[in-house]
């Protein structure tokens, strides 16, 4: 029996990186997995087949969580297809880095919509089902940058800090209904995005981390498995950092 056997999870932005690692770990632990992708259609289709090989039910949806109506329809479709929704993982996110003096309004709005508004959209949509069930685990992926800030990432840091405030507020509002809400804050995680960077720069980041290495997507996924499982049944309103002591 896996830690998530019998549970249905919805993971946004799961076609690559951290989201993909979460989807795979969830399937390995016995969860039925619904997930979203937007531009990475081929990767999304491939992931659906890969997840099904674990003997669970898996389905990918091409959906934009930053669109209020689309998010509402997505959750309704997932509940209709899977019969329940026990875990919601908000992982969809982008960066549009620039110094504040050069940052455009469009770059600010795009990051806020995809990173922060998407959390509101999906949680609001999932709220009805979880309240009826009197159970549910909401996991929002924030960032160490949302805790400490970062030069050149004012939009990203603000969106990720907003996720923390939103997560804590949801925990306070819905705790009496048996719904838990937590955030996971990754530090420097090595994914496809970091592979294209200069190795000297990346090594410099590794050297600045007390554990002297970048994190793996699977290590973030492990934290999400814990928060999605009954092992964390009395944990809510918290921010779990996965960062190798980068920030303590």
Backbone as numpy.savetxt, mean C-alpha at the origin, in Angstrom:
# Nx Ny Nz CAx CAy CAz Cx Cy Cz
-2.07 -24.39 6.98 -2.91 -23.19 6.98 -2.04 -21.94 6.98
-2.31 -21.02 6.05 -1.57 -19.78 6.01 -2.15 -18.76 6.98
-1.40 -17.74 7.25 -1.84 -16.70 8.18 -3.06 -15.94 7.68
-3.29 -15.97 6.36 -4.40 -15.20 5.78 -5.45 -16.09 5.10
-5.43 -17.36 5.42 -6.38 -18.30 4.80 -7.82 -17.86 5.04
-8.60 -17.88 3.96 -10.01 -17.53 4.05 -10.30 -16.05 3.95
-9.26 -15.22 3.90 -9.46 -13.77 3.81 -9.37 -13.30 2.37
-10.09 -12.23 2.08 -10.01 -11.59 0.77 -9.32 -10.24 0.92
-8.31 -10.01 0.09 -7.55 -8.77 0.15 -7.64 -8.02 -1.17
-7.70 -6.71 -1.08 -7.61 -5.83 -2.25 -6.37 -4.98 -2.08
-5.48 -5.04 -3.09 -4.22 -4.30 -3.06 -4.17 -3.38 -4.26
-4.00 -2.09 -4.04 -3.91 -1.16 -5.15 -2.47 -1.00 -5.60
-2.29 -0.78 -6.90 -0.95 -0.57 -7.45 -0.03 -1.75 -7.25
-0.49 -2.94 -7.66 0.24 -4.17 -7.32 1.00 -4.80 -8.48
1.12 -4.14 -9.59 1.75 -4.79 -10.75 3.27 -4.86 -10.65
3.87 -4.09 -9.74 5.33 -4.11 -9.61 5.74 -3.64 -8.22
7.02 -3.79 -7.93 7.60 -3.27 -6.70 6.98 -3.82 -5.43
6.77 -2.93 -4.47 6.24 -3.32 -3.16 4.86 -3.93 -3.28
4.00 -3.36 -4.11 2.65 -3.89 -4.28 2.64 -5.32 -4.78
3.51 -5.61 -5.72 3.60 -6.97 -6.25 4.08 -7.94 -5.18
5.06 -7.51 -4.39 5.57 -8.37 -3.32 4.48 -8.66 -2.29
3.66 -7.66 -1.98 2.56 -7.86 -1.04 1.56 -8.87 -1.59
1.20 -8.72 -2.87 0.24 -9.63 -3.49 0.74 -11.07 -3.44
2.00 -11.28 -3.75 2.57 -12.63 -3.75 2.61 -13.21 -2.34
3.05 -12.41 -1.37 3.09 -12.89 0.02 1.68 -13.24 0.52
0.72 -12.43 0.15 -0.66 -12.68 0.57 -1.16 -14.00 -0.02
-0.87 -14.22 -1.29 -1.29 -15.47 -1.93 -0.60 -16.66 -1.28
0.67 -16.52 -0.95 1.40 -17.59 -0.28 0.80 -17.92 1.08
0.23 -16.91 1.73 -0.36 -17.10 3.05 -1.84 -17.47 2.98
-2.34 -17.74 1.76 -3.69 -18.27 1.61 -4.80 -17.29 1.34
-4.48 -16.01 1.18 -5.53 -15.02 0.91 -5.95 -15.07 -0.55
-7.22 -14.82 -0.79 -7.69 -14.55 -2.14 -7.35 -13.10 -2.44
-6.79 -12.83 -3.60 -6.22 -11.51 -3.87 -6.84 -10.83 -5.08
-7.42 -9.67 -4.83 -7.83 -8.75 -5.89 -6.80 -7.63 -5.90
-6.42 -7.17 -7.07 -5.42 -6.11 -7.11 -5.68 -5.20 -8.30
-5.11 -4.01 -8.24 -5.29 -3.07 -9.34 -3.96 -2.76 -10.01
-4.08 -2.36 -11.25 -2.96 -1.83 -12.03 -3.57 -0.78 -12.95
-2.73 0.04 -13.52 -3.25 1.09 -14.40 -2.54 1.08 -15.75
-1.26 1.42 -15.77 -0.53 1.48 -17.04 0.17 0.17 -17.36
0.54 -0.60 -16.34 1.30 -1.83 -16.55 0.36 -3.02 -16.81
-0.30 -2.99 -17.95 -1.32 -4.00 -18.25 -0.73 -5.40 -18.35
0.35 -5.56 -19.10 0.95 -6.88 -19.27 1.46 -7.45 -17.95
2.06 -6.59 -17.12 2.55 -7.04 -15.81 1.38 -7.44 -14.92
0.28 -6.71 -15.02 -0.89 -7.03 -14.24 -1.48 -8.38 -14.62
-1.55 -8.64 -15.90 -2.08 -9.92 -16.38 -1.17 -11.07 -15.98
0.13 -10.85 -16.04 1.09 -11.88 -15.66 1.00 -12.18 -14.16
0.80 -11.14 -13.37 0.70 -11.32 -11.92 -0.55 -12.13 -11.56
-1.64 -11.89 -12.25 -2.86 -12.64 -11.98 -2.63 -14.14 -12.16
-1.94 -14.50 -13.22 -1.64 -15.92 -13.47 -0.69 -16.47 -12.41
0.29 -15.68 -12.03 1.27 -16.12 -11.04 0.60 -16.36 -9.68
-0.30 -15.49 -9.30 -0.98 -15.63 -8.01 -1.88 -16.86 -7.99
-2.54 -17.12 -9.10 -3.46 -18.26 -9.17 -2.74 -19.59 -8.97
-1.44 -19.62 -9.27 -0.66 -20.84 -9.11 -0.52 -21.26 -7.65
-0.83 -20.35 -6.72 -0.77 -20.69 -5.30 -2.07 -21.35 -4.83
-2.99 -21.55 -5.76 -4.23 -22.23 -5.42 -5.29 -21.34 -4.79
-5.12 -20.05 -4.92 -6.10 -19.10 -4.38 -6.82 -18.41 -5.55
-7.86 -17.68 -5.24 -8.57 -16.92 -6.27 -7.88 -15.58 -6.43
-7.57 -15.21 -7.66 -6.88 -13.95 -7.92 -7.50 -13.27 -9.13
-7.62 -11.96 -9.04 -8.14 -11.20 -10.18 -7.56 -9.79 -10.17
-7.08 -9.37 -11.34 -6.57 -8.02 -11.50 -7.61 -7.11 -12.12
-7.64 -5.87 -11.69 -8.58 -4.87 -12.20 -7.80 -3.67 -12.69
-8.08 -3.25 -13.90 -7.47 -2.02 -14.38 -8.33 -0.87 -13.87
-7.82 -0.16 -12.88 -8.63 0.84 -12.19 -7.75 1.93 -11.62
-8.26 3.15 -11.58 -7.56 4.30 -11.06 -8.15 4.66 -9.70
-7.45 4.33 -8.62 -7.96 4.55 -7.27 -8.11 6.03 -6.94
-7.45 6.91 -7.70 -7.57 8.34 -7.43 -8.87 8.92 -7.97
-9.62 8.12 -8.73 -10.92 8.52 -9.26 -11.99 8.01 -8.29
-12.74 8.91 -7.69 -13.71 8.55 -6.65 -14.72 7.51 -7.14
-15.31 7.75 -8.28 -16.32 6.84 -8.81 -15.71 5.49 -9.19
-14.52 5.52 -9.78 -13.86 4.28 -10.17 -13.52 3.43 -8.95
-13.09 4.08 -7.86 -12.76 3.36 -6.64 -14.00 2.71 -6.04
-15.11 3.44 -6.08 -16.37 2.92 -5.55 -16.81 1.69 -6.35
-16.71 1.79 -7.66 -17.09 0.66 -8.53 -16.14 -0.52 -8.34
-14.87 -0.22 -8.14 -13.87 -1.28 -7.93 -14.22 -2.12 -6.71
-14.45 -1.46 -5.60 -14.76 -2.18 -4.36 -16.05 -2.97 -4.51
-17.05 -2.39 -5.14 -18.31 -3.10 -5.37 -18.08 -4.35 -6.22
-17.24 -4.23 -7.24 -16.93 -5.38 -8.11 -16.19 -6.47 -7.34
-15.26 -6.07 -6.49 -14.47 -7.04 -5.72 -15.39 -7.79 -4.75
-16.23 -7.07 -4.06 -17.14 -7.71 -3.09 -18.11 -8.66 -3.81
-18.58 -8.25 -4.98 -19.48 -9.10 -5.76 -18.76 -10.36 -6.22
-17.52 -10.22 -6.66 -16.75 -11.34 -7.20 -16.24 -12.29 -6.11
-15.78 -11.72 -4.99 -15.13 -12.52 -3.95 -16.03 -12.80 -2.75
-17.10 -12.02 -2.60 -18.05 -12.27 -1.52 -17.74 -11.56 -0.21
-16.55 -10.98 -0.10 -16.18 -10.26 1.12 -14.98 -9.38 0.82
-14.62 -8.56 1.78 -13.39 -7.77 1.69 -12.85 -7.63 3.11
-11.79 -8.36 3.40 -11.25 -8.41 4.75 -10.04 -7.51 4.95
-9.26 -7.32 3.89 -8.03 -6.53 3.99 -7.96 -5.57 2.80
-7.70 -4.32 3.08 -7.50 -3.32 2.03 -6.10 -2.75 2.19
-5.29 -2.89 1.15 -3.92 -2.34 1.17 -3.83 -1.23 0.13
-3.67 -0.01 0.60 -3.52 1.13 -0.30 -2.04 1.36 -0.58
-1.60 0.88 -1.74 -0.20 0.96 -2.10 0.06 1.87 -3.31
-0.98 2.21 -4.06 -0.79 3.03 -5.27 -0.10 4.36 -4.92
0.91 4.71 -5.69 1.60 5.95 -5.41 2.59 6.32 -6.51
2.90 7.61 -6.60 3.86 8.12 -7.58 4.74 9.17 -6.93
5.80 9.53 -7.61 6.62 10.68 -7.22 6.72 11.64 -8.40
6.77 12.91 -8.09 7.02 13.96 -9.07 7.96 14.95 -8.40
9.21 14.51 -8.19 10.15 15.26 -7.37 10.66 16.52 -8.06
10.81 17.55 -7.25 11.40 18.80 -7.71 11.54 19.74 -6.52
12.43 20.70 -6.63 12.52 21.72 -5.60 11.22 22.53 -5.59
10.85 23.01 -4.43 9.59 23.72 -4.28 9.47 24.88 -5.25
10.54 25.62 -5.45 10.49 26.79 -6.33 10.24 26.40 -7.79
10.50 25.13 -8.13 10.30 24.68 -9.50 9.08 23.76 -9.64
8.47 23.42 -8.54 7.36 22.48 -8.57 6.11 23.14 -9.15
5.48 22.45 -10.08 4.28 22.98 -10.70 3.03 22.59 -9.91
1.96 23.32 -10.13 0.69 22.98 -9.49 0.24 21.59 -9.93
0.48 21.27 -11.19 0.10 19.96 -11.71 0.83 18.83 -10.98
2.14 19.03 -10.73 2.93 18.01 -10.04 2.44 17.82 -8.60
2.04 18.92 -7.96 1.49 18.85 -6.60 0.16 18.08 -6.60
-0.74 18.49 -7.48 -2.08 17.89 -7.51 -2.05 16.42 -7.88
-1.19 16.07 -8.83 -1.12 14.68 -9.29 -0.67 13.75 -8.16
0.35 14.16 -7.42 0.85 13.35 -6.31 -0.20 13.27 -5.20
-0.85 14.36 -4.89 -1.88 14.36 -3.85 -3.05 13.45 -4.22
-3.46 13.51 -5.46 -4.60 12.70 -5.90 -4.29 11.21 -5.88
-3.15 10.83 -6.44 -2.82 9.41 -6.55 -2.37 8.82 -5.21
-1.63 9.58 -4.43 -1.10 9.04 -3.17 -2.09 9.15 -2.01
-2.72 10.30 -1.87 -3.55 10.56 -0.69 -5.06 10.41 -0.96
-5.53 11.03 -1.99 -6.98 10.96 -2.26 -7.41 9.52 -2.54
-6.54 8.73 -3.15 -6.88 7.34 -3.44 -7.17 6.57 -2.15
-6.46 6.89 -1.07 -6.72 6.23 0.21 -8.12 6.56 0.71
-8.48 7.83 0.64 -9.84 8.24 1.03 -10.88 7.51 0.19
-10.64 7.47 -1.12 -11.61 6.88 -2.04 -11.87 5.41 -1.72
-10.81 4.64 -1.58 -10.99 3.20 -1.39 -11.49 2.85 0.01
-10.99 3.57 1.02 -11.46 3.31 2.39 -12.93 3.66 2.53
-13.33 4.78 1.96 -14.74 5.16 2.01 -15.61 4.11 1.32
-15.13 3.61 0.19 -15.89 2.59 -0.55 -15.94 1.27 0.20
-14.83 0.90 0.86 -14.77 -0.37 1.58 -15.47 -0.32 2.93
-15.67 0.88 3.42 -16.22 1.09 4.75 -17.56 0.37 4.95
-18.43 0.44 3.96 -19.77 -0.16 4.09 -19.67 -1.67 4.32
-18.87 -2.32 3.49 -18.74 -3.78 3.61 -18.10 -4.18 4.94
-17.03 -3.49 5.33 -16.34 -3.85 6.57 -17.22 -3.59 7.79
-18.03 -2.54 7.75 -18.93 -2.26 8.87 -20.00 -3.34 9.00
-20.49 -3.83 7.87 -21.48 -4.91 7.90 -20.86 -6.18 8.47
-19.61 -6.43 8.09 -18.89 -7.62 8.57 -18.47 -7.48 10.03
-18.39 -6.21 10.48 -17.85 -5.88 11.81 -16.41 -6.36 11.94
-15.71 -6.28 10.84 -14.29 -6.65 10.83 -13.62 -6.11 9.58
-12.31 -5.96 9.66 -11.55 -5.51 8.50 -10.22 -4.92 8.93
-9.23 -5.04 8.06 -7.92 -4.45 8.31 -7.54 -3.56 7.14
-7.34 -2.29 7.44 -6.93 -1.31 6.43 -5.44 -1.03 6.63
-4.67 -1.17 5.57 -3.23 -0.94 5.63 -2.86 0.08 4.56
-2.39 1.23 4.99 -2.02 2.29 4.06 -0.49 2.42 4.01
0.05 2.36 2.80 1.51 2.46 2.64 1.91 3.93 2.60
2.61 4.36 3.64 3.11 5.72 3.70 4.61 5.68 3.38
5.42 6.44 4.06 6.87 6.46 3.79 7.59 7.12 4.95
8.86 6.76 5.11 9.69 7.45 6.10 9.73 8.95 5.79
9.58 9.29 4.52 9.57 10.70 4.11 8.35 11.43 4.67
7.27 10.70 4.85 6.06 11.30 5.43 6.23 11.60 6.91
7.24 11.03 7.54 7.51 11.26 8.96 8.54 12.37 9.15
9.60 12.34 8.31 10.71 13.28 8.52 10.83 14.37 7.46
10.08 14.23 6.33 10.22 15.20 5.25 11.45 14.91 4.42
11.55 15.56 3.27 12.72 15.38 2.41 12.80 16.52 1.40
13.95 17.15 1.29 14.14 18.23 0.33 13.90 17.72 -1.08
13.17 18.47 -1.86 12.87 18.09 -3.23 11.67 17.19 -3.37
11.03 16.89 -2.24 9.86 16.01 -2.26 8.72 16.59 -1.42
8.51 17.89 -1.49 7.47 18.53 -0.68 6.10 17.93 -0.95
5.81 17.66 -2.23 4.50 17.08 -2.57 4.37 15.65 -2.07
5.39 14.85 -2.29 5.37 13.45 -1.87 5.32 13.33 -0.35
6.15 14.11 0.33 6.18 14.07 1.79 4.84 14.50 2.37
4.25 15.54 1.80 2.95 16.01 2.29 1.87 14.95 2.09
1.90 14.28 0.95 0.89 13.25 0.69 1.05 12.07 1.64
2.30 11.69 1.92 2.56 10.55 2.79 2.30 10.90 4.26
2.55 12.15 4.64 2.21 12.60 5.99 0.69 12.63 6.15
0.01 13.04 5.09 -1.45 13.05 5.11 -2.03 11.66 5.31
-1.39 10.67 4.72 -1.83 9.28 4.88 -1.76 8.86 6.34
-0.73 9.31 7.05 -0.60 8.96 8.47 -1.75 9.55 9.28
-2.04 10.83 9.06 -3.15 11.46 9.77 -4.48 10.81 9.44
-4.66 10.47 8.18 -5.88 9.80 7.74 -6.02 8.43 8.40
-4.93 7.68 8.41 -4.91 6.34 8.99 -5.31 6.36 10.46
-4.74 7.28 11.22 -5.03 7.38 12.65 -6.48 7.80 12.89
-6.98 8.70 12.06 -8.38 9.14 12.21 -9.35 8.01 11.92
-9.07 7.22 10.89 -9.92 6.07 10.56 -9.91 5.06 11.71
-8.74 4.84 12.31 -8.64 3.90 13.43 -9.53 4.35 14.58
-9.55 5.63 14.85 -10.38 6.16 15.94 -11.87 6.07 15.62
-12.22 6.34 14.38 -13.63 6.32 13.97 -14.22 4.92 13.90
-13.45 3.97 13.39 -14.00 2.66 13.06 -13.60 1.54 14.01
-12.81 1.86 15.01 -12.36 0.83 15.94 -13.52 0.11 16.63
-14.57 0.85 16.97 -15.71 0.24 17.67 -16.48 -0.72 16.77
-16.25 -0.66 15.48 -16.91 -1.55 14.52 -16.04 -2.76 14.18
-14.93 -2.93 14.88 -14.06 -4.07 14.62 -13.12 -3.88 13.46
-12.98 -2.64 12.99 -12.11 -2.34 11.84 -10.82 -1.71 12.33
-9.71 -2.26 11.90 -8.39 -1.74 12.26 -7.79 -0.95 11.10
-7.01 0.07 11.43 -6.38 0.90 10.41 -4.96 1.21 10.83
-4.00 0.78 10.02 -2.59 1.00 10.30 -1.86 1.46 9.04
-0.67 2.00 9.25 0.17 2.42 8.13 1.52 1.72 8.21
2.09 1.46 7.05 3.45 0.91 6.96 4.32 1.95 6.26
5.44 2.29 6.88 6.32 3.33 6.34 7.66 2.74 5.92
7.81 2.40 4.65 9.10 1.89 4.17 10.15 3.00 4.14
11.40 2.58 4.31 12.52 3.49 4.13 13.05 3.32 2.71
14.36 3.12 2.58 14.95 2.92 1.25 14.79 1.46 0.85
13.87 1.20 -0.05 13.59 -0.15 -0.52 14.08 -0.28 -1.96
14.84 -1.32 -2.23 15.40 -1.50 -3.56 14.42 -2.25 -4.46
13.92 -1.53 -5.47 12.95 -2.07 -6.42 13.43 -1.78 -7.85
12.55 -2.00 -8.81 12.88 -1.71 -10.21 13.27 -0.25 -10.40
12.67 0.62 -9.57 12.93 2.06 -9.69 14.37 2.40 -9.31
14.93 1.69 -8.33 16.30 2.01 -7.88 17.35 1.36 -8.77
16.95 0.36 -9.54 17.92 -0.34 -10.40 18.48 0.56 -11.50
17.72 1.58 -11.88 18.17 2.47 -12.97 19.03 3.61 -12.45
19.20 3.71 -11.13 20.00 4.78 -10.55 21.48 4.44 -10.57
22.29 5.48 -10.45 23.75 5.31 -10.40 24.12 4.48 -9.17
24.92 3.43 -9.38 25.27 2.51 -8.30 26.02 3.21 -7.17
26.85 4.18 -7.49 27.59 4.91 -6.46 26.64 5.68 -5.56
25.63 6.27 -6.15 24.63 7.01 -5.37 23.86 6.07 -4.46
23.44 4.94 -5.02 22.67 3.96 -4.25 23.50 3.42 -3.09
24.79 3.15 -3.34 25.66 2.63 -2.29 25.83 3.65 -1.18
25.87 4.91 -1.56 25.96 5.98 -0.56 24.75 5.97 0.37
23.57 5.74 -0.20 22.35 5.63 0.61 22.43 4.42 1.54
22.91 3.30 1.00 23.04 2.09 1.82 23.98 2.33 3.01
25.10 3.00 2.75 26.09 3.23 3.79 25.55 4.12 4.91
24.57 4.96 4.59 24.00 5.88 5.58 22.96 5.21 6.47
22.56 3.99 6.12 21.56 3.25 6.88 22.28 2.38 7.91
21.86 2.40 9.19 22.55 1.61 10.22 22.73 0.13 9.86
21.75 -0.48 9.16 21.88 -1.88 8.78 22.70 -2.06 7.50
23.16 -0.95 6.92 24.10 -0.95 5.80 23.57 -1.64 4.54
22.29 -1.59 4.33 21.71 -2.13 3.10 20.33 -1.53 2.87
19.87 -1.63 1.62 18.50 -1.25 1.34 17.56 -2.39 1.71
16.31 -2.06 1.88 15.32 -3.08 2.20 14.85 -3.79 0.95
14.22 -4.94 1.16 13.63 -5.70 0.07 12.11 -5.51 0.10
11.47 -5.49 -1.08 10.01 -5.37 -1.10 9.32 -6.43 -0.24
9.92 -7.63 -0.20 9.34 -8.72 0.58 9.33 -8.41 2.08
10.27 -7.57 2.53 10.31 -7.22 3.95 9.19 -6.25 4.31
8.80 -5.42 3.37 7.62 -4.57 3.58 6.37 -5.44 3.54
6.36 -6.41 2.63 5.21 -7.31 2.51 5.00 -8.12 3.78
6.08 -8.51 4.43 5.97 -9.28 5.68 5.21 -8.47 6.74
5.51 -7.17 6.83 4.80 -6.31 7.79 3.31 -6.24 7.44
3.02 -6.23 6.15 1.62 -6.17 5.71 0.88 -7.48 5.98
1.60 -8.60 5.89 0.99 -9.89 6.25 0.61 -9.87 7.72
1.52 -9.41 8.57 1.25 -9.34 10.01 0.03 -8.47 10.29
-0.03 -7.30 9.68 -1.14 -6.38 9.94 -2.46 -6.87 9.35
-2.37 -7.68 8.32 -3.59 -8.23 7.73 -4.11 -9.45 8.46
-3.24 -10.07 9.25 -3.59 -11.32 9.93 -4.20 -11.06 11.30
-4.73 -12.12 11.90 -5.31 -12.03 13.24 -4.23 -11.89 14.31
-2.97 -12.04 13.94 -1.88 -11.86 14.90 -1.79 -10.41 15.38
-2.34 -9.48 14.60 -2.30 -8.06 14.96 -3.68 -7.55 15.37
-4.48 -8.42 15.97 -5.89 -8.11 16.24 -6.11 -6.94 17.20
-5.09 -6.57 17.98 -5.25 -5.44 18.90 -4.30 -4.29 18.55
-3.87 -4.27 17.29 -2.99 -3.20 16.82 -3.76 -2.35 15.81
-3.93 -1.08 16.14 -4.63 -0.16 15.24 -4.16 1.26 15.50
-4.20 2.08 14.46 -3.78 3.47 14.57 -2.28 3.66 14.64
-1.52 2.66 14.20 -0.06 2.71 14.33 0.64 2.87 12.99
1.87 3.35 13.06 2.74 3.45 11.88 3.94 2.54 12.11
4.03 1.48 11.33 5.15 0.55 11.46 6.20 0.90 10.42
7.40 1.25 10.89 8.47 1.62 9.98 9.28 0.37 9.59
9.57 0.28 8.31 10.41 -0.80 7.79 11.58 -0.13 7.10
12.62 0.18 7.88 13.65 1.06 7.34 15.08 0.77 7.79
15.33 -0.36 8.46 16.69 -0.70 8.87 17.31 0.29 9.84
16.45 0.94 10.65 16.88 1.95 11.65 17.31 3.26 11.00
16.89 3.48 9.76 17.18 4.73 9.06 16.62 5.92 9.84
15.46 5.71 10.45 14.82 6.73 11.28 14.24 6.02 12.50
14.60 6.50 13.69 14.11 5.84 14.90 13.42 6.86 15.81
